[in-house]
Amino acid sequence: MIATLTGLNKAFESRVRLGIMSVLMVNDTADFATLKRLLDLTDGNLSSHARALEDAGYIACEKRFVGRRPNTMYRATLKGREAFKEHLAALEEFVNEQK
């Protein structure tokens, strides 16, 4: 059992980071407001977790203006997609071993 748990990625242990990556795995992009609404987060909570994923190279952030309003878009990077798939595979393996 211990060997399986080592395949889990600590970056995705948080419910928020797991949620951000889950949304970005099934959508090409998602903006700040959408992630905030879907995951029921505060601005600060989303910002700090998104920054951690961005610092790890798992997501990319693009800031722009739509009209006069700021708009922050996120997308999963190739590195992030691969790391998340590996995390899910390790989690699935762990669950299957418990049956």
C-alpha positions in Angstrom: 0.0 0.0 0.0 2.8 2.5 0.8 4.3 2.2 -2.7 1.0 3.2 -4.3 0.6 6.2 -2.1 4.0 7.5 -3.2 2.5 8.0 -6.7 0.2 10.7 -5.4 1.2 14.3 -6.1 1.2 16.6 -3.1 0.2 19.5 -5.3 -3.2 18.0 -5.7 -3.9 17.0 -2.1 -6.0 20.2 -1.6 -9.6 20.0 -2.5 -9.3 23.4 -4.2 -6.3 22.4 -6.3 -7.9 19.1 -7.2 -11.0 21.1 -8.3 -9.1 23.6 -10.3 -7.2 20.9 -12.2 -10.4 18.9 -12.7 -12.1 21.8 -14.3 -9.1 22.6 -16.5 -8.8 19.0 -17.6 -12.2 19.0 -19.2 -12.2 22.6 -20.5 -9.5 24.3 -22.6 -9.7 27.4 -20.4 -11.7 28.7 -17.5 -11.8 32.3 -16.2 -11.4 33.4 -12.5 -15.1 34.0 -12.0 -16.1 30.6 -13.4 -13.6 28.7 -11.2 -14.7 30.8 -8.2 -18.4 30.0 -8.8 -17.9 26.3 -9.7 -15.7 25.6 -6.7 -17.5 27.9 -4.3 -14.3 29.8 -3.3 -13.3 33.2 -2.1 -11.2 35.4 -4.3 -8.2 35.0 -2.0 -8.5 31.2 -1.7 -8.7 30.8 -5.4 -5.9 33.2 -6.0 -3.5 31.5 -3.6 -4.2 28.0 -4.9 -4.0 29.0 -8.5 -0.7 30.7 -7.8 0.7 27.5 -6.3 -0.3 25.5 -9.4 1.1 28.2 -11.6 4.4 28.2 -9.7 4.6 24.4 -10.1 4.1 24.9 -13.9 0.8 23.0 -13.9 -1.4 25.8 -15.0 -0.8 29.0 -17.1 -2.5 32.3 -16.3 -3.3 35.0 -18.9 -4.5 38.4 -17.6 -6.3 40.7 -20.0 -9.0 43.3 -20.1 -12.5 42.7 -21.6 -13.8 46.1 -22.2 -12.6 47.9 -19.1 -12.9 44.9 -16.8 -9.9 42.7 -15.9 -10.2 39.1 -16.9 -8.0 36.3 -15.8 -8.0 33.1 -17.8 -6.4 29.8 -16.7 -5.4 26.7 -18.7 -3.7 23.5 -17.8 -0.2 23.1 -19.2 1.1 19.9 -20.7 3.2 19.3 -17.6 0.1 19.8 -15.5 -2.1 17.5 -17.6 0.6 14.7 -17.3 1.0 15.2 -13.6 -2.7 15.2 -12.9 -3.2 12.0 -15.0 -0.4 10.3 -13.0 -2.0 11.5 -9.8 -5.4 10.1 -10.8 -3.8 6.8 -11.9 -2.1 6.4 -8.6 -5.3 7.2 -6.8 -7.2 4.7 -8.9 -4.6 2.0 -8.2 -4.8 2.7 -4.5 -8.6 2.4 -4.5 -8.5 -0.9 -6.6 -6.0 -2.4 -4.2 -8.4 -1.8 -1.3 -11.2 -3.9 -2.9 
